[in-house]
Amino acid sequence: MMSSTTLRDEFRLLSPVGIAFSFGALLSIVALYSLYTCIYNLYFHPLSHIPGPFWARATPIPYILHIKYGTMVPWIHEIHQKYGDVVRINPSECSFISGETAWQDIYGFRTGRNKGGDTYQKDLSWYPVPFNGSKSIISANDADHSRMRKNLSHAFSDRALRGQERIVQDLVDLLIQRLDERIEGNAATDIMLWYNYTTFDIISDLTFGEPLGCLRERGYHPWVDLLLGLLKAQGIMATRNKYPLVAAYDRLVSLFSDNSAALRARLSFGQGLTAKVKERLEAQTPRADFFSEVIKNQGIGEKALSRGEMVTSGQALLAAGSETTATLLSGVTFLMLKNPDIYTKLVQEIRGRFTSAEQITFAAVEKLEYTIAVLQEALRYYPPVPTGFPRVAPKGGDTVSGRYIPGGTAVYVSQHATNHSARNFAEPDAFVPERWLKDTPEKFKQDNRAAMNPFSFGPRNCIGKNLAYAEMRVILAKVIWHFDLELMPGMDDWLERHKLFMLWEKPALMVRLRRVVR
């Protein structure tokens, strides 16, 4: 018979038996807690009335994996088709496609039935901590956002846009020159890259007083690679902020790799932005750009923008005003070339309207009815921000599209799923610009146009949408006026090869260009 002394010796904490016992006990506790959490999330959580996939309601693991592997868009589309207008995509997050009501409920002004209610705040887990401690116009709270927007709104007015046109047109003309050089070499052209070069140069010139030089040097400025890398990492960073276990796992992995290079690069980027803003503010120039308007209309005292806010908002403008526009231009180029009848109509409208490239102005392209319809349909079919703009329901809860949402829940309208739902659009997976024309075909007259808001909605919608519209119309019109385009072999599945990491990760879009003979 084993003595009690022997038993105690075997079960000492650091003995093999003690370690095994402790590890087993820990695993049991973790398993029981996980089981309890899953049962709670499924049957007792305040969101238990919202439908969704079993494992997504029970645990955030499916959500985390879809973010990690860039497959969020097809997954959200699939589960909305299965579960309806509102879907619980993780235990504390809901996606909506009932855009005619959800946009107003989540993002809108506090009017009507929402009057006096608390606003849905930005989900700050999606935004990295500012490198200089100053939040940008995108991540600021309501009061600071309102103050910043009043200072910046003059830079995006119709008057300011007219004053900025020469800057935009000069860079678009340089794009045309660079594309023409590609013809001389008889080379296939990745037009997606050239759209990116152009939009980054334009937004940099308008923001900091000079382009990044992408078109001039025929390649990305180091800032562009860094900015795209930061955007790509944003979803992963959000899962770390939301879920401690993910953060712990990443910290463990980081013990075996050096991540200091990324931190140094981000700091260097911030220092470079700070220097650029300082140079622009000190420059004595009559040119019309964003900061000339900010300086002219800068508020007084507490209403003024701080230098730090100018820097971080400059970074936000650089990101939001470049990649999204280039993405839309890439998408519309692919879609028009995949649909020869649509491409033919575009060519006829643009080349039939203008006899010289100089006639293609901001004002002139506003009259291109079919071109505008094509771009609008591209925004529906291929939204540059395909998921949602996450907001957090106010304390005490609220109602979105008739569904009670408890306080603290992350909610949004998923744009791609909304735009590709038969509840909102007839033939949702067909590319049909005619649905946006004045003489809309009968089958599209009942389309739920209120469901679509590619530039968001309400008091925090995109401040630069008029500039984006002007850019995309002029660039598309000038490219089509100068060149015949043809998709290269192997491009037919271009859309299917996309991944989503905050924004679309796009493969090369190879086209052959030929000069138009007149």
C-alpha positions as CSV (number, residue, x, y, z in Angstrom):
1,M,0.0,0.0,0.0
2,M,1.4,3.5,-1.0
3,S,2.1,5.7,1.9
4,S,0.7,9.2,2.2
5,T,4.2,10.6,2.2
6,T,5.0,8.9,-1.2
7,L,1.7,10.3,-2.6
8,R,2.6,13.8,-1.6
9,D,6.1,13.5,-3.1
10,E,4.6,12.3,-6.5
11,F,2.2,15.2,-6.6
12,R,4.7,18.0,-5.9
13,L,4.0,20.9,-8.3
14,L,7.3,20.6,-10.2
15,S,7.3,16.8,-10.3
16,P,6.4,15.1,-13.6
17,V,3.1,14.0,-12.1
18,G,2.4,17.4,-10.7
19,I,3.1,19.2,-14.0
20,A,0.9,16.7,-15.9
21,F,-1.9,17.2,-13.3
22,S,-1.6,21.0,-13.4
23,F,-1.5,21.1,-17.2
24,G,-4.6,18.8,-17.4
25,A,-6.4,20.9,-14.9
26,L,-5.6,24.0,-16.9
27,L,-6.8,22.4,-20.1
28,S,-10.0,21.4,-18.3
29,I,-10.7,24.9,-17.1
30,V,-10.0,26.3,-20.6
31,A,-12.3,23.7,-22.2
32,L,-15.1,24.3,-19.6
33,Y,-14.8,28.1,-20.0
34,S,-14.8,27.8,-23.8
35,L,-17.9,25.6,-23.7
36,Y,-19.6,28.0,-21.3
37,T,-18.8,31.0,-23.5
38,C,-20.1,29.2,-26.6
39,I,-23.3,28.2,-24.9
40,Y,-23.8,31.8,-23.6
41,N,-23.1,33.3,-27.0
42,L,-25.5,30.9,-28.7
43,Y,-28.5,31.1,-26.3
44,F,-28.1,33.8,-23.7
45,H,-26.2,36.6,-25.4
46,P,-28.2,39.8,-26.1
47,L,-27.6,39.2,-29.8
48,S,-28.9,35.6,-29.7
49,H,-32.0,36.7,-31.6
50,I,-29.8,37.6,-34.7
51,P,-29.4,34.7,-37.1
52,G,-26.0,33.6,-38.5
53,P,-23.7,30.6,-38.9
54,F,-23.6,28.4,-35.8
55,W,-19.8,28.7,-35.3
56,A,-19.8,32.4,-36.1
57,R,-22.4,33.0,-33.4
58,A,-20.6,30.8,-30.9
59,T,-17.0,31.9,-31.4
60,P,-15.0,34.6,-33.3
61,I,-12.8,32.0,-34.9
62,P,-14.5,32.0,-38.4
63,Y,-14.4,35.8,-38.5
64,I,-10.7,35.9,-37.6
65,L,-9.8,33.3,-40.2
66,H,-11.7,35.1,-43.0
67,I,-9.9,38.3,-42.1
68,K,-6.6,36.5,-42.0
69,Y,-7.0,34.8,-45.4
70,G,-8.8,37.7,-47.1
71,T,-12.0,35.8,-47.8
72,M,-14.5,38.1,-45.9
73,V,-16.4,39.3,-49.0
74,P,-17.6,36.0,-50.4
75,W,-18.3,34.7,-46.9
76,I,-20.5,37.7,-45.9
77,H,-22.3,37.5,-49.3
78,E,-23.0,33.8,-48.8
79,I,-24.3,34.1,-45.3
80,H,-26.6,37.0,-46.1
81,Q,-28.1,35.0,-48.9
82,K,-28.7,32.2,-46.4
83,Y,-29.8,34.1,-43.3
84,G,-31.3,37.3,-44.6
85,D,-31.0,41.1,-44.1
86,V,-29.0,41.0,-40.8
87,V,-26.4,38.5,-39.9
88,R,-24.4,37.9,-36.8
89,I,-20.9,37.4,-38.2
90,N,-19.2,37.0,-34.8
91,P,-20.6,37.0,-31.2
92,S,-20.6,40.8,-31.0
93,E,-20.8,42.0,-34.6
94,C,-23.6,42.3,-37.1
95,S,-23.7,43.0,-40.8
96,F,-26.8,44.5,-42.6
97,I,-27.9,44.7,-46.2
98,S,-31.1,46.5,-45.6
99,G,-29.5,49.7,-46.8
100,E,-32.6,51.8,-47.3
101,T,-32.9,51.9,-43.5
102,A,-29.6,50.7,-42.0
103,W,-27.5,53.5,-43.5
104,Q,-29.7,56.1,-41.8
105,D,-30.0,54.2,-38.5
106,I,-26.3,53.6,-38.2
107,Y,-24.6,56.5,-39.9
108,G,-27.2,59.1,-40.4
109,F,-28.0,62.4,-38.7
110,R,-29.9,62.2,-35.5
111,T,-33.2,63.4,-36.9
112,G,-36.8,62.0,-37.0
113,R,-37.2,59.0,-34.8
114,N,-33.4,59.2,-34.0
115,K,-33.5,62.9,-32.9
116,G,-31.7,63.4,-29.7
117,G,-30.3,59.9,-29.6
118,D,-26.7,59.0,-29.1
119,T,-24.6,58.6,-32.3
120,Y,-22.9,55.4,-33.3
121,Q,-19.2,56.0,-32.7
122,K,-16.4,54.7,-34.9
123,D,-15.1,51.3,-33.9
124,L,-11.6,52.4,-32.8
125,S,-10.3,48.9,-32.8
126,W,-10.0,49.3,-36.5
127,Y,-7.7,52.3,-36.3
128,P,-4.0,52.2,-35.2
129,V,-2.9,54.5,-32.4
130,P,-1.7,57.8,-34.1
131,F,2.0,58.0,-34.3
132,N,2.0,61.6,-33.0
133,G,-1.0,61.3,-30.6
134,S,-3.4,63.3,-32.8
135,K,-6.4,61.6,-34.3
136,S,-7.3,62.3,-37.9
137,I,-10.6,63.5,-39.3
138,I,-11.4,59.8,-39.9
139,S,-10.9,58.5,-36.4
140,A,-11.8,61.6,-34.3
141,N,-14.8,61.7,-32.0
142,D,-17.9,63.6,-33.2
143,A,-17.0,67.0,-31.8
144,D,-13.4,67.0,-33.1
145,H,-14.6,65.5,-36.4
146,S,-17.1,68.4,-36.9
147,R,-14.3,70.9,-36.1
148,M,-11.9,69.3,-38.5
149,R,-14.5,69.0,-41.2
150,K,-15.4,72.7,-41.0
151,N,-11.7,73.5,-41.5
152,L,-11.2,71.1,-44.4
153,S,-14.6,71.4,-46.2
154,H,-13.5,74.6,-48.0
155,A,-10.7,72.6,-49.6
156,F,-13.3,70.2,-51.2
157,S,-15.9,72.8,-52.3
158,D,-16.9,73.2,-55.9
159,R,-15.0,76.5,-56.1
160,A,-11.8,74.8,-54.7
161,L,-12.3,71.9,-57.1
162,R,-12.3,74.3,-60.1
163,G,-9.1,75.9,-58.7
164,Q,-7.4,72.5,-58.4
165,E,-8.3,71.2,-61.8
166,R,-5.0,72.2,-63.5
167,I,-3.0,70.2,-61.0
168,V,-5.2,67.1,-61.7
169,Q,-5.2,67.6,-65.5
170,D,-1.4,67.9,-65.7
171,L,-0.9,64.6,-63.9
172,V,-3.6,62.9,-66.0
173,D,-1.8,64.1,-69.1
174,L,1.4,62.7,-67.7
175,L,-0.4,59.3,-67.3
176,I,-1.4,59.4,-71.0
177,Q,2.2,60.2,-71.9
178,R,3.5,57.3,-69.9
179,L,0.9,54.9,-71.3
180,D,1.8,56.0,-74.8
181,E,5.5,55.1,-74.1
182,R,4.3,51.6,-73.3
183,I,3.0,51.3,-76.8
184,E,6.4,52.2,-78.2
185,G,7.8,49.2,-76.5
186,N,5.0,46.9,-77.6
187,A,4.6,45.8,-74.0
188,A,1.6,44.6,-72.2
189,T,0.6,47.1,-69.5
190,D,-0.5,46.5,-65.9
191,I,-3.0,49.4,-66.0
192,M,-3.9,48.9,-62.4
193,L,-0.4,50.1,-61.4
194,W,-0.6,53.1,-63.6
195,Y,-3.9,54.1,-62.1
196,N,-2.3,53.8,-58.7
197,Y,0.7,55.9,-59.7
198,T,-1.7,58.6,-61.0
199,T,-4.1,58.8,-58.0
200,F,-1.2,58.8,-55.4
201,D,0.5,61.6,-57.3
202,I,-2.7,63.6,-57.6
203,I,-3.6,63.4,-53.9
204,S,-0.1,64.1,-52.8
205,D,0.2,67.1,-55.0
206,L,-3.2,68.4,-53.7
207,T,-2.3,67.7,-50.1
208,F,1.5,68.4,-49.7
209,G,2.1,70.7,-52.7
210,E,4.0,68.2,-54.8
211,P,3.4,64.8,-56.3
212,L,5.2,61.7,-55.0
213,G,6.8,61.2,-58.4
214,C,5.3,57.8,-59.2
215,L,4.4,58.8,-62.7
216,R,7.7,60.7,-63.2
217,E,9.8,57.7,-61.9
218,R,7.5,55.0,-63.3
219,G,7.2,53.3,-60.0
220,Y,6.0,53.5,-56.4
221,H,7.4,56.0,-53.9
222,P,8.5,54.2,-50.7
223,W,5.6,55.9,-48.9
224,V,3.1,54.1,-51.1
225,D,4.4,50.6,-50.4
226,L,4.4,51.5,-46.7
227,L,0.9,53.0,-46.7
228,L,-0.6,50.0,-48.6
229,G,1.2,47.7,-46.1
230,L,-0.4,49.5,-43.2
231,L,-3.9,49.3,-44.8
232,K,-3.4,45.6,-45.4
233,A,-2.4,45.0,-41.8
234,Q,-5.3,47.0,-40.4
235,G,-7.7,44.0,-40.3
236,I,-5.2,41.9,-38.5
237,M,-4.5,44.6,-36.0
238,A,-8.2,45.0,-35.4
239,T,-8.5,41.3,-34.4
240,R,-5.6,41.8,-32.0
241,N,-7.4,44.7,-30.4
242,K,-10.7,42.8,-30.2
243,Y,-9.4,39.4,-29.0
244,P,-6.7,39.1,-26.4
245,L,-5.9,35.5,-27.4
246,V,-5.0,36.7,-30.9
247,A,-2.8,39.4,-29.5
248,A,-1.1,36.9,-27.1
249,Y,-0.5,34.4,-30.0
250,D,1.0,37.2,-32.2
251,R,3.2,38.3,-29.3
252,L,4.4,34.7,-28.9
253,V,5.2,34.5,-32.6
254,S,7.0,37.8,-32.6
255,L,9.5,36.4,-30.1
256,F,10.9,34.4,-33.0
257,S,10.9,37.2,-35.6
258,D,12.1,40.8,-35.7
259,N,9.2,43.2,-36.2
260,S,11.2,46.3,-35.3
261,A,11.8,47.1,-39.0
262,A,8.0,47.7,-39.5
263,L,7.9,49.9,-36.4
264,R,10.9,51.9,-37.6
265,A,9.3,52.3,-41.1
266,R,6.1,53.6,-39.6
267,L,7.9,56.1,-37.4
268,S,10.0,57.2,-40.5
269,F,6.8,57.6,-42.5
270,G,5.3,59.8,-39.7
271,Q,8.4,61.9,-39.5
272,G,8.3,62.4,-43.3
273,L,4.7,63.4,-43.3
274,T,5.4,65.9,-40.5
275,A,8.2,67.4,-42.5
276,K,6.0,67.6,-45.7
277,V,3.2,69.4,-43.8
278,K,5.7,71.8,-42.3
279,E,7.2,72.6,-45.7
280,R,3.7,73.2,-47.2
281,L,2.6,75.4,-44.4
282,E,5.7,77.5,-44.7
283,A,5.6,77.7,-48.5
284,Q,4.5,81.0,-49.9
285,T,2.6,79.9,-52.9
286,P,-0.6,81.1,-54.7
287,R,-1.4,77.6,-55.9
288,A,-4.9,76.2,-55.0
289,D,-4.6,73.0,-53.0
290,F,-6.0,71.5,-49.8
291,F,-3.7,73.4,-47.4
292,S,-4.2,76.7,-49.1
293,E,-7.9,76.4,-48.3
294,V,-7.2,75.2,-44.8
295,I,-4.8,78.1,-44.1
296,K,-7.3,80.6,-45.5
297,N,-10.3,79.2,-43.5
298,Q,-8.5,78.1,-40.4
299,G,-10.6,78.4,-37.3
300,I,-9.7,80.6,-34.4
301,G,-8.4,79.2,-31.0
302,E,-10.0,75.9,-30.1
303,K,-11.7,75.7,-33.5
304,A,-8.3,75.6,-35.4
305,L,-6.6,72.5,-36.5
306,S,-3.5,71.6,-34.6
307,R,-0.2,70.8,-36.5
308,G,-0.6,67.2,-35.4
309,E,-4.1,67.0,-36.7
310,M,-3.0,68.4,-40.0
311,V,-0.4,65.7,-40.3
312,T,-2.6,62.7,-39.4
313,S,-5.5,64.1,-41.5
314,G,-3.0,64.5,-44.4
315,Q,-2.1,60.8,-44.0
316,A,-5.8,59.9,-44.0
317,L,-6.4,62.0,-47.2
318,L,-3.4,60.4,-48.8
319,A,-4.8,56.9,-48.1
320,A,-8.5,57.5,-48.7
321,G,-8.0,59.7,-51.8
322,S,-5.7,57.4,-53.8
323,E,-6.2,53.7,-53.5
324,T,-10.0,53.7,-53.6
325,T,-10.1,55.8,-56.8
326,A,-7.5,53.7,-58.4
327,T,-9.3,50.5,-57.4
328,L,-12.6,51.8,-59.0
329,L,-10.7,52.7,-62.2
330,S,-9.2,49.2,-62.4
331,G,-12.5,47.6,-61.8
332,V,-14.4,49.7,-64.4
333,T,-11.6,49.0,-66.9
334,F,-11.9,45.2,-66.4
335,L,-15.7,45.3,-66.5
336,M,-16.1,47.4,-69.6
337,L,-13.5,45.2,-71.5
338,K,-15.4,42.1,-70.3
339,N,-18.6,43.5,-71.8
340,P,-17.8,44.6,-75.4
341,D,-21.2,46.2,-76.0
342,I,-20.7,48.5,-73.0
343,Y,-17.1,49.4,-74.1
344,T,-18.4,50.2,-77.6
345,K,-21.0,52.6,-76.2
346,L,-18.4,54.3,-74.0
347,V,-16.1,54.8,-76.9
348,Q,-18.9,56.2,-79.0
349,E,-20.0,58.7,-76.3
350,I,-16.5,59.9,-75.4
351,R,-14.9,60.1,-78.9
352,G,-18.1,61.4,-80.3
353,R,-18.3,64.3,-77.8
354,F,-14.7,65.5,-77.9
355,T,-12.6,66.5,-80.8
356,S,-9.5,67.2,-78.7
357,A,-8.2,66.0,-75.3
358,E,-8.2,69.6,-74.0
359,Q,-12.0,69.6,-74.2
360,I,-12.1,66.8,-71.5
361,T,-12.6,69.0,-68.5
362,F,-14.2,68.6,-65.1
363,A,-17.3,70.4,-66.3
364,A,-17.5,68.6,-69.6
365,V,-17.4,65.1,-68.2
366,E,-20.4,65.9,-66.0
367,K,-22.4,65.7,-69.2
368,L,-21.3,62.2,-70.2
369,E,-24.5,60.4,-69.2
370,Y,-23.4,56.9,-70.2
371,T,-19.9,57.3,-68.8
372,I,-21.4,58.3,-65.5
373,A,-23.8,55.4,-65.5
374,V,-20.9,53.0,-66.2
375,L,-18.9,54.4,-63.3
376,Q,-22.0,54.3,-61.0
377,E,-22.6,50.7,-61.9
378,A,-18.9,49.9,-61.3
379,L,-19.3,51.4,-57.8
380,R,-22.2,49.1,-57.2
381,Y,-20.7,46.0,-58.7
382,Y,-17.2,46.4,-57.4
383,P,-17.2,48.8,-54.4
384,P,-13.7,49.9,-53.4
385,V,-14.7,49.4,-49.8
386,P,-16.6,46.1,-50.1
387,T,-17.4,45.4,-46.5
388,G,-18.5,48.1,-44.1
389,F,-17.5,51.1,-42.0
390,P,-17.8,49.6,-38.5
391,R,-19.6,51.6,-35.9
392,V,-20.5,50.8,-32.3
393,A,-24.1,50.9,-31.0
394,P,-24.6,53.5,-28.3
395,K,-24.9,52.6,-24.6
396,G,-28.4,51.4,-23.9
397,G,-28.8,49.9,-27.3
398,D,-30.8,51.0,-30.4
399,T,-32.8,49.7,-33.3
400,V,-31.4,49.1,-36.8
401,S,-33.7,48.2,-39.6
402,G,-36.3,47.2,-37.0
403,R,-33.9,44.9,-35.1
404,Y,-32.8,45.7,-31.5
405,I,-29.1,46.0,-31.2
406,P,-27.5,46.1,-27.7
407,G,-25.0,48.8,-26.8
408,G,-21.4,48.0,-27.7
409,T,-22.3,45.9,-30.7
410,A,-20.2,46.6,-33.8
411,V,-22.6,47.1,-36.8
412,Y,-22.3,48.2,-40.4
413,V,-23.7,47.9,-43.9
414,S,-21.7,45.4,-45.9
415,Q,-21.5,47.1,-49.3
416,H,-20.6,44.3,-51.6
417,A,-23.3,42.0,-50.1
418,T,-25.8,44.8,-50.2
419,N,-25.1,45.7,-53.8
420,H,-25.2,42.0,-54.9
421,S,-28.5,41.1,-53.2
422,A,-31.6,40.5,-55.2
423,R,-33.6,42.2,-52.4
424,N,-32.0,45.5,-53.6
425,F,-31.1,45.1,-57.3
426,A,-32.6,43.2,-60.2
427,E,-30.0,40.9,-61.8
428,P,-27.5,41.9,-59.0
429,D,-24.6,39.9,-60.5
430,A,-24.9,41.4,-63.9
431,F,-23.0,44.6,-64.9
432,V,-25.8,46.8,-66.3
433,P,-25.0,50.5,-66.6
434,E,-28.5,51.1,-68.1
435,R,-30.0,50.8,-64.6
436,W,-28.6,54.2,-63.8
437,L,-29.8,56.0,-66.9
438,K,-32.8,58.4,-67.0
439,D,-34.6,56.0,-69.3
440,T,-34.2,53.0,-67.1
441,P,-35.3,49.7,-68.6
442,E,-38.5,48.4,-66.9
443,K,-36.9,45.5,-65.1
444,F,-34.5,47.8,-63.2
445,K,-37.0,50.6,-62.2
446,Q,-37.7,48.9,-58.9
447,D,-34.0,48.8,-57.9
448,N,-33.4,49.9,-54.3
449,R,-31.0,52.8,-55.1
450,A,-31.2,54.0,-51.5
451,A,-29.3,50.9,-50.4
452,M,-26.2,52.0,-52.2
453,N,-23.8,54.6,-50.6
454,P,-20.3,54.0,-51.8
455,F,-18.9,57.1,-50.1
456,S,-20.8,56.2,-46.8
457,F,-23.6,58.3,-45.4
458,G,-24.5,61.1,-43.0
459,P,-22.3,63.6,-41.3
460,R,-19.2,61.5,-41.7
461,N,-19.5,60.6,-45.3
462,C,-16.5,61.0,-47.6
463,I,-15.4,64.6,-47.7
464,G,-13.6,64.1,-51.0
465,K,-16.3,62.3,-53.0
466,N,-16.7,65.2,-55.5
467,L,-13.0,65.1,-56.2
468,A,-13.1,61.4,-56.6
469,Y,-16.0,61.6,-59.1
470,A,-14.1,64.3,-61.1
471,E,-10.9,62.3,-61.1
472,M,-12.4,59.0,-62.2
473,R,-14.5,60.6,-65.0
474,V,-11.6,62.6,-66.4
475,I,-9.1,59.7,-66.2
476,L,-11.4,57.2,-67.8
477,A,-12.5,59.6,-70.5
478,K,-8.9,60.6,-71.5
479,V,-7.7,56.9,-71.5
480,I,-10.6,55.9,-73.8
481,W,-10.2,59.0,-76.0
482,H,-6.5,58.3,-76.6
483,F,-6.3,54.5,-76.6
484,D,-8.0,51.3,-77.7
485,L,-7.8,48.7,-74.9
486,E,-7.9,44.9,-74.9
487,L,-7.6,42.5,-72.1
488,M,-4.6,40.2,-72.3
489,P,-5.0,36.4,-72.2
490,G,-5.4,35.1,-68.6
491,M,-7.3,38.1,-67.3
492,D,-10.8,36.7,-67.5
493,D,-10.8,35.6,-63.8
494,W,-9.2,38.8,-62.6
495,L,-12.1,39.5,-60.1
496,E,-12.1,36.0,-58.8
497,R,-8.4,36.3,-57.8
498,H,-9.0,39.2,-55.4
499,K,-8.5,39.0,-51.7
500,L,-9.7,41.5,-49.1
501,F,-7.3,43.0,-46.5
502,M,-9.2,46.1,-45.4
503,L,-9.3,47.1,-49.1
504,W,-9.1,44.9,-52.2
505,E,-5.7,43.2,-52.9
506,K,-5.8,43.3,-56.6
507,P,-3.7,41.2,-59.0
508,A,-2.1,42.7,-62.1
509,L,-4.6,43.9,-64.7
510,M,-2.7,43.3,-68.0
511,V,-4.0,45.1,-71.1
512,R,-2.8,45.9,-74.6
513,L,-3.0,49.5,-75.6
514,R,-3.2,50.9,-79.2
515,R,-3.3,54.5,-80.2
516,V,-6.6,55.7,-81.6
517,V,-6.2,56.6,-85.3
518,R,-8.1,59.8,-86.2
